Amino acid sequence: MTAANLLTALGLDLSDENLVETPRRMAQALIEMTNGPDFELTTFPNEEDHDELVLVQDIPLQFLALTRRTA
């Protein structure tokens, strides 16, 4: 499904001058949000069979808000 199809299915009128570029912006935003910096996974020896949860805090979070752009 394309971004335009999804937005239309959500009831947005893509012929509206404020929304004409929205599919392109949406696709670009999804590319940016899913292409983070390269990293290497870290593993630790588990010779003692630990089974506890590792908790990571303060992870940056991004979200997509579909709002009308104003000029």
N, C-alpha and C positions, 0 to 999 in steps of 0.2 A: 504494500500500500504506500502510495506517495504521501508526502506531507500535505499536499493540496487536498487529496482525497480524505485524509484524516480530518483536516480542518473543516471541510465541507460536511463530513459526517457529523461533526460536532455542532453543525448549524451555523457556521460562519459564512458570510457572503463575501467570497474572495474577489468579487467585482467592486467592492467598496474600496475607494482610493486609499483608505487607511490600512487595508489588509492585502493589497496587491503584492507587496514584497514579503509578506509573512511566511509563505512556504519556503522561500529561499533563506530567510533569517532563521526559521525553525530548523532547517536542515543543517545550516552552519553551526547553530548552537548545539545540536546533537553531536556533530563531529567534534566540536571543542570539548564538550563534557565527557565524551567517551575516549578521548585520546590524551591521556595524562602523560606525565613524564615517564621515561623508561626507568625501571627499577629492577633489582634482583631480589628474589625471594630469599628470606633468611630462614634457615633451619637450625635447630639446636639438637645436640645429642640427647637422647631420651633413654639412657641406659637403666634408669630406675623406674621406668614405666609410669611416669607421671601422667595423670589424665585430667589436670585442672584446666580451666578456661583461661586463656590469655586475653586480657581486657586492654583495648587501646582507646584512649580518650582524645578529645579535641581534634577529631578528623574534620577537615573542611568539607562542607556540604553545599552543593549547588542544587537549585531546583528551577524548573521551567514554569513560568507563569504566562498564561495566554491572556494578555490584556491589550486593549486597544491603544495603539501608539498615537500620541498627539504631536502635531507639527510644532 
